[in-house]
């Protein structure tokens, strides 16, 4: 059995050379938001879901980027409502949110 049912990685890469990066979209704040929501619902932690910071995931031009393992599902997002939808539909119900999928 896996230590976590889902492991969610938020790219929080920050570039200072003008190239696209997820940090410009508030990736750290969205990571913190998802983590807080999952903790409120008792879904964060061993045997459940873990939310982590990742460096560059190599898809910044499509960003912001978040990936859910072990499902290998890549998402982008615009706002908290999108994060809520990923939580509800993917992490809780096991359904891929196609409209946010990369």
MMTF fields as JSON, N, C-alpha, C and O atoms, coordinates in Angstrom:
{
  "mmtfVersion": "1.0.0",
  "mmtfProducer": "UNKNOWN",
  "numBonds": 407,
  "numAtoms": 408,
  "numGroups": 102,
  "numChains": 1,
  "numModels": 1,
  "chainsPerModel": [1],
  "groupsPerChain": [102],
  "chainIdList": ["A"],
  "bondAtomList": [4, 2, 8, 6, 12, 10, 16, 14, 20, 18, 24, 22, 28, 26, 32, 30, 36, 34, 40, 38, 44, 42, 48, 46, 52, 50, 56, 54, 60, 58, 64, 62, 68, 66, 72, 70, 76, 74, 80, 78, 84, 82, 88, 86, 92, 90, 96, 94, 100, 98, 104, 102, 108, 106, 112, 110, 116, 114, 120, 118, 124, 122, 128, 126, 132, 130, 136, 134, 140, 138, 144, 142, 148, 146, 152, 150, 156, 154, 160, 158, 164, 162, 168, 166, 172, 170, 176, 174, 180, 178, 184, 182, 188, 186, 192, 190, 196, 194, 200, 198, 204, 202, 208, 206, 212, 210, 216, 214, 220, 218, 224, 222, 228, 226, 232, 230, 236, 234, 240, 238, 244, 242, 248, 246, 252, 250, 256, 254, 260, 258, 264, 262, 268, 266, 272, 270, 276, 274, 280, 278, 284, 282, 288, 286, 292, 290, 296, 294, 300, 298, 304, 302, 308, 306, 312, 310, 316, 314, 320, 318, 324, 322, 328, 326, 332, 330, 336, 334, 340, 338, 344, 342, 348, 346, 352, 350, 356, 354, 360, 358, 364, 362, 368, 366, 372, 370, 376, 374, 380, 378, 384, 382, 388, 386, 392, 390, 396, 394, 400, 398, 404, 402],
  "bondOrderList": [1, 1, 1, 1, 1, 1, 1, 1, 1, 1, 1, 1, 1, 1, 1, 1, 1, 1, 1, 1, 1, 1, 1, 1, 1, 1, 1, 1, 1, 1, 1, 1, 1, 1, 1, 1, 1, 1, 1, 1, 1, 1, 1, 1, 1, 1, 1, 1, 1, 1, 1, 1, 1, 1, 1, 1, 1, 1, 1, 1, 1, 1, 1, 1, 1, 1, 1, 1, 1, 1, 1, 1, 1, 1, 1, 1, 1, 1, 1, 1, 1, 1, 1, 1, 1, 1, 1, 1, 1, 1, 1, 1, 1, 1, 1, 1, 1, 1, 1, 1, 1],
  "groupList": [{"groupName": "UNK", "atomNameList": ["N", "CA", "C", "O"], "elementList": ["N", "C", "C", "O"], "formalChargeList": [0, 0, 0, 0], "bondAtomList": [1, 0, 2, 1, 3, 2], "bondOrderList": [1, 1, 2], "singleLetterCode": "X", "chemCompType": "L-PEPTIDE LINKING"}],
  "groupTypeList": [0, 0, 0, 0, 0, 0, 0, 0, 0, 0, 0, 0, 0, 0, 0, 0, 0, 0, 0, 0, 0, 0, 0, 0, 0, 0, 0, 0, 0, 0, 0, 0, 0, 0, 0, 0, 0, 0, 0, 0, 0, 0, 0, 0, 0, 0, 0, 0, 0, 0, 0, 0, 0, 0, 0, 0, 0, 0, 0, 0, 0, 0, 0, 0, 0, 0, 0, 0, 0, 0, 0, 0, 0, 0, 0, 0, 0, 0, 0, 0, 0, 0, 0, 0, 0, 0, 0, 0, 0, 0, 0, 0, 0, 0, 0, 0, 0, 0, 0, 0, 0, 0],
  "groupIdList": [1, 2, 3, 4, 5, 6, 7, 8, 9, 10, 11, 12, 13, 14, 15, 16, 17, 18, 19, 20, 21, 22, 23, 24, 25, 26, 27, 28, 29, 30, 31, 32, 33, 34, 35, 36, 37, 38, 39, 40, 41, 42, 43, 44, 45, 46, 47, 48, 49, 50, 51, 52, 53, 54, 55, 56, 57, 58, 59, 60, 61, 62, 63, 64, 65, 66, 67, 68, 69, 70, 71, 72, 73, 74, 75, 76, 77, 78, 79, 80, 81, 82, 83, 84, 85, 86, 87, 88, 89, 90, 91, 92, 93, 94, 95, 96, 97, 98, 99, 100, 101, 102],
  "secStructList": [7, 7, 1, 7, 1, 3, 3, 3, 3, 3, 3, 7, 7, 7, 7, 1, 1, 1, 7, 7, 7, 4, 4, 4, 4, 6, 2, 2, 2, 2, 2, 2, 2, 2, 2, 2, 2, 2, 2, 2, 6, 6, 7, 5, 1, 6, 6, 1, 3, 3, 3, 3, 3, 3, 1, 7, 7, 1, 7, 4, 4, 4, 7, 1, 7, 3, 3, 3, 3, 6, 6, 6, 3, 3, 3, 7, 7, 1, 1, 2, 2, 2, 2, 2, 2, 0, 0, 0, 0, 0, 0, 0, 6, 7, 7, 7, 7, 4, 4, 4, 5, 7],
  "xCoordList": [0.845, 0.0, 0.891, 1.906, 0.511, 1.255, 1.11, 0.104, 2.123, 2.069, 1.004, 0.367, 0.814, -0.247, -1.128, -0.64, -2.399, -3.333, -3.092, -3.099, -2.875, -2.512, -1.384, -1.322, -0.501, 0.573, 0.431, 0.496, 0.237, -0.024, 1.185, 1.592, 1.743, 2.911, 2.549, 2.069, 2.783, 2.596, 3.942, 4.858, 4.077, 5.274, 5.229, 4.25, 6.284, 6.381, 7.639, 8.144, 8.13, 9.353, 9.224, 8.206, 10.29, 10.316, 11.524, 12.66, 11.252, 12.32, 12.393, 11.369, 13.593, 13.782, 14.178, 14.399, 14.266, 14.702, 13.557, 13.786, 12.32, 11.175, 10.511, 9.454, 11.113, 10.517, 9.287, 9.204, 8.333, 7.149, 7.522, 8.462, 6.787, 6.998, 5.713, 4.912, 5.539, 4.319, 4.204, 3.098, 5.335, 5.294, 4.544, 3.931, 4.587, 3.888, 2.37, 1.663, 1.884, 0.445, -0.007, -1.142, 0.866, 0.515, 0.489, -0.348, 1.402, 1.406, 1.57, 0.937, 2.398, 2.584, 1.29, 0.932, 0.602, -0.662, -1.706, -2.466, -1.745, -2.713, -2.34, -3.22, -1.05, -0.612, -1.062, -1.601, -0.838, -1.245, -2.759, -3.246, -3.493, -4.957, -5.417, -6.243, -4.878, -5.285, -4.934, -5.745, -3.752, -3.307, -4.244, -4.647, -4.582, -5.482, -6.863, -7.445, -7.387, -8.702, -8.695, -9.618, -7.649, -7.566, -7.42, -7.985, -6.672, -6.534, -7.877, -8.245, -8.608, -9.937, -10.865, -11.68, -10.743, -11.626, -11.056, -11.653, -9.898, -9.291, -8.748, -8.655, -8.388, -7.915, -6.414, -5.891, -5.713, -4.279, -3.506, -3.812, -2.502, -1.639, -1.474, -2.06, -0.679, -0.403, -1.676, -2.648, -1.635, -2.795, -3.84, -4.815, -3.637, -4.61, -3.916, -3.458, -3.836, -3.302, -2.181, -2.266, -1.139, -0.023, 0.123, 0.113, 0.26, 0.478, 1.891, 2.293, 2.653, 4.049, 4.386, 3.698, 5.468, 6.084, 7.018, 7.713, 7.028, 7.98, 8.732, 8.213, 9.945, 10.657, 10.038, 8.889, 10.766, 10.245, 9.845, 10.624, 8.629, 8.133, 8.283, 7.857, 8.892, 9.198, 8.058, 8.157, 6.973, 5.828, 5.327, 4.138, 6.246, 5.882, 5.142, 4.325, 5.43, 4.751, 3.255, 2.491, 2.837, 1.423, 0.837, -0.351, 1.65, 1.366, 0.213, -0.336, -0.129, 0.485, 0.193, -0.794, 1.077, 1.028, 0.971, 1.682, 0.104, 0.023, -0.142, -0.848, 0.51, 0.399, 0.0, 0.484, -0.892, -1.408, -0.877, -1.086, -0.192, 0.292, -0.437, -0.843, -0.623, 0.002, -0.726, -0.372, -1.723, -2.551, -1.861, -2.35, -0.722, 0.01, -0.892, -0.85, -1.705, -2.642, -2.129, -1.901, -1.949, -1.423, -2.561, -3.413, -2.562, -3.596, -2.974, -1.819, -3.795, -3.547, -4.746, -5.731, -4.68, -5.764, -5.708, -4.682, -6.836, -6.925, -7.182, -6.604, -8.051, -8.47, -8.805, -8.657, -9.255, -9.581, -10.704, -10.729, -11.632, -12.724, -12.179, -12.696, -11.131, -10.512, -9.847, -9.952, -9.174, -8.539, -9.607, -9.437, -10.714, -11.818, -12.356, -12.686, -12.441, -12.947, -11.985, -12.426, -10.686, -9.702, -9.826, -9.761, -10.004, -10.18, -11.43, -11.367, -12.558, -13.836, -13.892, -14.2, -13.597, -13.792, -12.649, -12.895, -11.412, -10.298, -9.892, -9.886, -9.557, -9.005, -10.035, -9.699, -11.282, -12.314, -13.096, -13.427, -13.394, -14.259, -13.512, -14.091, -12.23, -11.45, -11.723, -11.384, -12.333, -12.693, -11.736, -11.523, -11.16, -10.275, -11.097, -12.161, -10.592, -11.244, -10.705, -9.712, -11.353, -10.85, -10.631, -9.67, -11.485, -11.366, -10.093, -9.662, -9.496, -8.281, -7.047, -5.927, -7.246, -6.153, -5.228, -5.675, -3.921, -2.918, -2.628, -1.81],
  "yCoordList": [-1.181, 0.0, 1.244, 1.288, 2.231, 3.481, 4.257, 4.143, 5.036, 5.838, 6.924, 7.276, 7.459, 8.437, 7.915, 7.314, 8.144, 7.762, 8.627, 8.143, 9.935, 10.877, 11.769, 12.128, 12.112, 13.051, 14.152, 13.886, 15.388, 16.523, 17.456, 17.934, 17.705, 18.571, 19.855, 19.823, 20.979, 22.297, 22.828, 22.954, 23.141, 23.828, 25.238, 25.961, 25.616, 26.982, 27.663, 28.617, 27.153, 27.687, 29.183, 29.654, 29.911, 31.356, 31.688, 31.341, 32.36, 32.775, 34.291, 34.973, 34.805, 36.253, 36.777, 37.976, 35.878, 36.278, 36.615, 36.815, 36.683, 37.002, 35.799, 35.932, 34.625, 33.399, 33.027, 33.383, 32.314, 31.895, 31.074, 30.281, 31.266, 30.458, 30.423, 31.357, 29.352, 29.145, 30.105, 30.438, 30.546, 31.452, 32.747, 33.345, 33.177, 34.414, 34.305, 35.313, 33.095, 32.865, 32.623, 32.206, 32.879, 32.669, 31.212, 30.798, 30.422, 28.98, 28.627, 27.687, 29.356, 29.048, 29.276, 28.48, 30.356, 30.643, 29.572, 29.173, 29.108, 28.061, 26.73, 25.973, 26.443, 25.233, 25.304, 24.338, 26.451, 26.634, 26.512, 25.943, 27.052, 26.973, 25.517, 25.092, 24.745, 23.342, 22.579, 21.803, 22.793, 22.089, 22.404, 21.502, 23.671, 24.079, 23.451, 22.974, 23.449, 22.838, 21.355, 20.852, 20.665, 19.232, 18.959, 17.993, 19.796, 19.643, 19.874, 19.133, 20.901, 21.184, 19.991, 19.732, 19.267, 18.137, 16.814, 15.757, 16.874, 15.661, 14.735, 13.526, 15.295, 14.494, 14.582, 13.921, 15.379, 15.577, 14.739, 14.743, 14.017, 13.264, 11.826, 11.401, 11.067, 9.673, 8.869, 8.953, 8.078, 7.268, 8.041, 7.47, 9.345, 10.185, 10.943, 10.327, 12.248, 13.1, 13.965, 14.47, 14.126, 15.019, 16.048, 15.709, 17.312, 18.419, 18.923, 19.226, 19.013, 19.424, 20.507, 20.705, 21.19, 22.134, 21.359, 20.443, 21.729, 21.158, 22.3, 23.407, 22.017, 22.97, 22.909, 22.492, 23.308, 23.318, 21.913, 20.967, 21.792, 20.527, 20.453, 19.483, 21.487, 21.47, 21.826, 21.625, 22.353, 22.707, 24.122, 24.416, 24.977, 26.325, 27.138, 27.998, 26.863, 27.61, 27.322, 28.064, 26.25, 25.886, 26.288, 26.08, 26.854, 27.067, 27.977, 28.648, 27.979, 27.246, 25.748, 25.324, 24.963, 23.514, 22.819, 23.182, 21.81, 20.923, 19.505, 19.296, 18.534, 17.141, 16.264, 16.442, 15.317, 14.406, 13.009, 12.459, 12.444, 11.066, 10.226, 10.766, 8.939, 8.126, 8.166, 7.422, 9.013, 9.043, 9.663, 9.54, 10.33, 10.994, 11.947, 11.993, 12.704, 13.639, 15.054, 15.484, 15.769, 17.128, 18.11, 17.939, 19.162, 20.185, 21.581, 21.805, 22.494, 23.912, 24.456, 23.742, 25.687, 26.29, 27.8, 28.368, 28.43, 29.894, 30.487, 31.514, 29.839, 30.421, 29.333, 28.141, 29.764, 28.818, 27.863, 26.716, 28.338, 27.471, 26.27, 25.16, 26.497, 25.385, 24.408, 23.194, 24.93, 24.073, 23.284, 22.093, 23.956, 23.261, 22.119, 21.048, 22.358, 21.324, 20.137, 18.989, 20.399, 19.31, 18.505, 17.276, 19.199, 18.508, 17.642, 16.445, 18.237, 17.518, 16.369, 15.235, 16.664, 15.662, 14.657, 13.456, 15.124, 14.18, 13.526, 12.301, 14.335, 13.778, 13.055, 12.096, 13.497, 12.852, 11.799, 10.745, 12.082, 11.189, 10.339, 9.417, 10.641, 9.859, 10.145, 9.34, 11.284, 11.664, 12.735, 13.743, 12.538, 13.529, 14.746, 14.61, 15.932, 17.184, 17.57, 18.29, 17.096, 17.233, 18.681, 18.963, 19.594, 20.97, 21.656, 22.668, 21.12, 21.681, 20.841, 21.218, 19.719, 18.795, 19.344, 19.936, 19.135, 19.514, 18.309, 18.398],
  "zCoordList": [0.0, 0.0, 0.0, 0.695, -0.768, -0.835, 0.477, 1.178, 0.784, 2.0, 1.897, 2.89, 0.673, 0.413, -0.71, -1.667, -0.59, -1.661, -2.885, -4.017, -2.639, -3.699, -3.198, -2.022, -4.118, -3.844, -4.884, -6.085, -4.43, -5.318, -5.288, -4.229, -6.458, -6.578, -7.311, -8.444, -6.652, -7.253, -7.701, -6.889, -8.983, -9.441, -8.867, -9.048, -8.183, -7.629, -8.157, -7.566, -9.281, -9.871, -10.162, -10.669, -9.825, -10.076, -10.949, -10.627, -12.047, -12.968, -12.981, -12.947, -13.03, -13.037, -14.415, -14.589, -15.392, -16.734, -17.676, -18.869, -17.167, -17.996, -18.634, -19.25, -18.497, -19.034, -18.201, -17.025, -18.806, -18.05, -16.825, -16.863, -15.747, -14.548, -13.726, -13.757, -13.01, -12.225, -11.036, -10.613, -10.504, -9.35, -9.677, -8.793, -10.918, -11.312, -11.218, -11.249, -11.104, -11.009, -9.571, -9.34, -8.612, -7.203, -6.81, -6.007, -7.369, -7.12, -5.642, -5.162, -4.926, -3.497, -2.714, -1.846, -3.026, -2.342, -2.652, -1.77, -3.894, -4.25, -3.604, -3.194, -3.51, -2.803, -1.346, -0.806, -0.72, 0.672, 0.833, 1.809, -0.135, -0.098, -0.157, 0.65, -1.121, -1.245, 0.028, 0.534, 0.534, 1.742, 2.916, 3.651, 3.086, 4.172, 4.014, 4.988, 2.795, 2.547, 2.895, 3.534, 2.469, 2.75, 4.241, 4.755, 4.931, 6.387, 7.077, 7.988, 6.644, 7.218, 7.09, 7.976, 5.989, 5.715, 6.227, 6.021, 6.895, 7.429, 6.351, 6.562, 5.192, 4.064, 3.841, 2.944, 4.629, 4.441, 5.439, 6.632, 4.952, 5.851, 5.425, 4.429, 6.168, 5.829, 5.585, 6.335, 4.497, 4.136, 3.367, 2.879, 3.26, 2.58, 1.445, 0.483, 1.546, 0.487, 1.045, 2.164, 0.257, 0.613, -0.494, -1.678, -0.1, -1.039, -0.835, 0.289, -1.93, -1.857, -2.871, -3.873, -2.565, -3.486, -4.4, -3.962, -5.661, -6.603, -7.26, -7.404, -7.65, -8.491, -9.867, -10.015, -10.851, -12.214, -12.647, -12.527, -13.147, -13.667, -15.183, -15.81, -15.768, -17.188, -18.117, -19.327, -17.563, -18.404, -18.084, -18.203, -17.682, -17.235, -18.3, -17.972, -19.575, -20.629, -20.659, -21.276, -19.996, -19.897, -18.556, -18.31, -17.699, -16.289, -15.993, -16.867, -14.748, -13.645, -13.736, -14.337, -13.127, -13.285, -11.926, -10.989, -11.849, -10.688, -11.235, -12.221, -10.593, -11.042, -9.858, -8.74, -10.129, -9.107, -9.391, -10.472, -8.409, -8.496, -7.463, -6.434, -7.683, -8.713, -10.053, -10.968, -10.18, -11.379, -12.596, -13.719, -12.371, -13.446, -14.231, -15.461, -13.496, -14.114, -13.908, -12.777, -15.003, -15.003, -15.192, -16.064, -14.346, -14.405, -14.475, -14.112, -14.954, -14.783, -14.016, -13.829, -13.577, -12.808, -12.977, -13.35, -12.693, -12.768, -11.391, -11.035, -10.616, -9.346, -8.328, -8.6, -7.163, -6.089, -6.473, -6.026, -7.3, -7.734, -8.514, -8.391, -9.319, -10.045, -9.076, -9.247, -8.071, -7.061, -6.307, -6.043, -5.961, -5.293, -6.152, -5.642, -7.46, -8.362, -8.438, -8.485, -8.451, -8.444, -7.15, -7.169, -6.036, -4.754, -4.795, -4.513, -5.142, -5.105, -6.098, -5.732, -7.34, -8.382, -8.478, -8.585, -8.442, -8.617, -7.295, -7.179, -6.318, -5.081, -4.234, -3.539, -4.28, -3.476, -4.249, -3.705, -5.524, -6.29, -7.32, -7.895, -7.56, -8.506, -9.967, -10.834, -10.245, -11.614, -12.133, -11.459, -13.308, -13.903, -14.324, -14.926, -14.001, -14.371, -15.749, -15.856, -16.775, -18.14, -18.567, -19.282, -18.154, -18.613, -18.073, -18.625, -17.012, -16.429, -16.761, -16.416, -17.419, -17.693, -18.771, -19.754, -18.567, -19.568, -20.452, -21.368]
}
